[in-house]
């Protein structure tokens, strides 16, 4: 089940194709801490579960930089959450009977043998929420801005130098509510 939790986070980063905020009221019995995902017995149980990460907890992120000029010494950083975030994996629409049966019988071994396109088909609809009612598809920035009430943002990149520290650079990302 650990692989499922890792897979869930991998596909969390993959995005999805929906286009607006969705209102889904979930049963409190379906809401679990993300660490409990490992205890789910079937992969298809992910579709019936809302997972959350609490304020103060971290989400690891791997950063890649693909160019000929520079590389990264540290590729992993941790996001520290400032509020609880909920995750929901929506069941794919328009599944054939065979796909539905395959999903219900999916286990870790079968999951590991799936092609990337098959995995995307089953795990493309990842939604995020701050209240477990209003959900934004991960890949839809407009919906994400609405759910997180983000009005605007900015990115700044700079380069500097001091006698004490030598050359330095920075990346600043700011979001305004």
Helices and strands as residue ranges (DSSP letters): H 2-12, E 22-23, G 28-30, E 31-33, G 34-39, G 43-48, E 50-53, E 58-62, E 76-80, E 85-89, H 97-104, H 108-113, H 116-123, E 126-129, E 134-137, H 141-147, E 152-162, E 166-176
